[in-house]
Amino acid sequence: MKRREFLQLSLVTAASAALSRGAQAQADTKEIRIGYQKNGVLVLTRQREALENHFKPQGVSVKWVEFSSGPPMMEAMNVGSVDYGAVGDSPPIFAQAAGAAIVYAAAQPIINGSGILVPHNSAIKTIADLKGKRVGFTKGSSAHNVVIQTLEKAGLTYDDITPVYLTPPDAGPAFANGGIDAWAIWDPYFAIAETRQNGRILINTRDVTKTNAFYIANREFANRHGALLQQIVDVTTSSAKWAEAHPDEVAKSLAAAVTGVPLDIQTIAARRAGFSVGPVTDDVMATQQGVADRFFKLGLIPKRIAIRDIVWRNTQT
């Protein structure tokens, strides 16, 4: 056999073996575990059973796991307890810096629905007034980045405030009872604070920085089940397109799906949200890299990271 023919045959054999392994890996997957929070496209996807309907003919079930914020979801994903989920911009940065086994699968621009609130009668009127104040937020969450960039805009530093690290369920009562002077948070908690806890918006995130949410996958799951992951992303994208065109129906679905968040709150959140889901583009990576570089400069993460290193590209069909 000629050398060229041998090489061609070897390449075909290797490709066939890879496809066979990919097909076998997909066949071996009987359950997909999805992490979600109290907002966003995945809650809607769950409520409409879009993933269940898509994967049922393939014999694959879907398990949904709720998290109060992104950081614990990243921890669960790192140890393989969750395959896919949605988080803000900061959790995957902290996770990557800690060596977590995750990849970026898709991105969603954040248009509105997050920021920093203060009590309605607070003497805090400007960002500069946050100096020396207790600012509550979830450590390692998207709100963490919002606080940092907000302070920078006013010429303040992270050391100029007293950060109070609280999960959303704990921060709400602290805000209502005066335990913190300001609260950085996202919807639906943002809308709850506005309408139920006498909150006043100090800043909207859109006025301070450009930010994205992300759909993250466990690295091993992405490597072994790329075809399945692509299907999950495609269903997520389809749900997002539907949501963009039907905000009030989104609110009704979310109110039915999420315990303890009434319809009027979900309506506020849905009408100001952006639901567009797409690939992790060069522009998205550049924005996210800027956040990572800022965190390293401030000593919030132990080493420099390259966002591009963990952006997933589907090589399976």
N, C-alpha and C positions, 0 to 999 in steps of 0.2 A: 504493500500500500504506500502511495506517495505521501510525503510529509504533509503537504497541503491538505490532502484528503483526510489524513489522520487527525489533523488539527480541527478541521471542520466537523468531523464526526465526534471528536472529544467535546467541542463546544455544544453541539446539539444534545449530546448525552448529559452533559452537566446542566444545561438549561431544563431538560426534561426532568431530571432528578430534582431540581429546585422546585419546579412546578408541582411535582408529585408530593414533595415534602410540604409545600404550602397548602395543597389541597387536603392532605392528611391532617395537618395542624388545624385547618378550619373544620374538618369533619370531627375532630376530637373535641371541639369546643361545644359544650351543651348549654352554657350559661354565660351571659355577659353581665358584668356588674357595673352599674352606672352611679356615680356620685353626683348629688345635686344639692342646691341650697333652696332658700325660700323665694327665689326669684328667677327670672330668665327663661330662656328657650327650653332648657331641659325639663323644667317643671311642666311647661306646656306640652312638651313631647310625651312626658309620662302621663299626663291627664288624658291626652288623646290616644294613648296606647299606640303611638306611631311606630316605635321600635318593635313592640310585641307583634303588631300586624305584619311588619316587614320580615321579621325573622322566623315567625311561626312555620312557614312552609319549609324552612331549612332545619327545623327541629331544634332551634336555639331559643332558650328562654331568657328573660331579662329580669335582673334583680336590681331594685332601686335602693340606694343607701343615702339617707339625708345627713347633711353636715351643717353646723351653725355658721361656718366660715371656711375659707380656702385652706389655711394652714393644716388643720387636722385631716382634710381630704388628701392633701399632698403626702402626709405621713402614711395614711392608709394605702395610697397608691404605690408608694415606695416599697412597701412590704408585700404588695401583690394582693391586697384585699379589695381593691377597686381597679377596674380596667380603664375607665374613661370618666371624665367629669369636667365641669366648668368652674373656673375661678377668675379672680381679678388678676391684675398685672404683677403684684408683688409675691404672692405665694410660690409660683414656680421659680422665681429668682432665688429666694431663700432655699428652696428645695434643691435646686441645681448646685448652689454653693455648698450644700451639705452632702453632695454626692448622690442625690436621690435618682432612682431609675425611672425617669419620666421623659416624655417628649412632647413638644408642641404639635398638635394636630390641626388646629384651625384657630381663627381669630375673630373677634367681634368688636368693632369700634364702640366705645362708650360715649353716647351723645349727651346724656343727662341722667339725673336720678341719683346723684351722690354729691357730697360736699361736707361742709362743717356747719353745725348749728350751735346756737347759744340759747339760753332761756330768753323768753320774749322781753323780760324787764331787765336783762343784763346790761351792765355798763360797757360791755364789749361791743364796740361799733365798727371797728376796723381790724384788719389782720394784725396790725401793730399792737393792738390792745391785748393780744394773746400772750404777750411777754409776761412771764411769771405765773401764768395760769395753768390749771390742770386740764389737759386735753385728753379725752378718752378715745381710744380706738383699739382695734384688734391688732396685736403685734404680727407683722409679716403679711398683713392683708393689703388690699388695694388702698384702704384708708391710710395706711402707714405712708405710702408714697404721696398721697394727697396732702397730708400734714407737712411733710418735708418740703414739697414744692410750694405750698402756700406760704410757709415761713420764709423761704428764699425770696419769694416775690416781694415781701415786705422788708427785706434786708435783715431778717432774723435768722437765727440758727436753731438747730435742734436742742441745744443746751439752754435756749432762752425760755423753754416751756418745761412743765413737769408732765412727761408722758404717763398716762395711766392705762395700762394694758388690760382691756376688758373684752370679753366676747360680746356679741350683740345682745343676747338675752340678759347679760349682767349690766351692760352699759345703759340700756334703756331706763331701768329703775334708778341707777346712779345719776343719770341726767335729770330725771324727773324730781329727784330728792335733793339735788344740789351737791351730790358727791363729786361731780366734775363740773368744770366751768364751760367746757365746749365738748362737742362730740363729732367726730369724723365718721361718717357712715354712709351706707348705700341703701337703695330701696329694697324691700318695702319698709325697712326700719326708718329710713330718711323721711318718708311720707307719714309714718306713724308719729314720729317726733314733731313734725309740723302740725299735724291735725289733732293729736291726742295728748301731747305732752308740752303744749305751749311753746314749741320751739320756733326760733327765728333763724332763717338762713343767713349765715355770715358770708359764705362763698359757695358758689356752685363749682364743681370740679371743672366743668367746661370753660370757665373763665380763668382758670389757672394753668391747666395743662391738657395735652392730648393724651388719651389713655385708651387701653384696649382690655377687654376680657379675653380669656383663652380657653380653648378646649384641649385638655391635657390627657395623655394616655400613658399607661404603664409601658415602659420601654420593651420589656419582654413580650407583652401582648402585641405591641406594634410590630415587633420583629417577626413574631411567629404567625400573627393573624392579620397581616396587612390588608388583605381583601375584606375581612370583616370590619376592620377599623374604617376603611374607606366607605363601607356601607353605612356605618354609624354616623360618620361625618356627613354623608349625603342626606340621610334622614334628618339630621340636625339642621342642615341648610334648608331643606324643604319646610320644616316646621318654622324656621325663622322667616322665610318668605311669606308664609301664610300669616304669621303674626304681624308683619309689617303692614299688611293690608287690612287687618281686623283687630285693632287695638282694644275696642270695647269687648269683643268676644274673648280676647286674651284675658282681659280683666275678670270676666265671669268664670273662665276656666281656672285661672289662678286662685280666685276666691274659693272655688269649690275644692281645689286640690290642696291648698295650704291652710292648715288649721290655725285659727286665731288671727287671721288677717282679713278684715271685712272687705266687701266689694268696693266701697268708696276709696279705700286705700289702694287697692289693686288697680282701680281705674286711673287714679293719679299717676301711679307708677307706670302703667302700660302706655298711657298717652304721651309720656315724655321719654319713654325708652327708645333705644334704637336696637332693632333685632337682626340687623344684617350680619350674616356669618360668611366668612370667606377664607382663603388661604393665608398663611403667614408670609406676607410679601416682604420684600427688602425694606420697604418703608416701615412696616410694622416691626420688623426686627431691629431697625435703627432706633425707633422710639423705645422699644423694650431694652435695648442695649444701653441707652441713656439712663434709664432707671437703674439698671444693674450697676453701671459705673458710679452713679451717685451714691448708691448704697455702700459700695466698696470704699469710696472716698470718706464716707462718714463712719466707717468701721462697723457697719451693720451686718456685713457678710465678711467671712474670713479671707476670701481670695477673689481675684478677678475671674470673671466667667465670660464665655462667649456664647451668646444666645443662639447663634447660628449652629453651634455644635449639637444642639438637641432638637432642631426642627426636623420633624418627620417628613420624609418624602416617600410616597408609596411606590414600591418596586414590584409589588405583586399585582396580579390582574384577577 
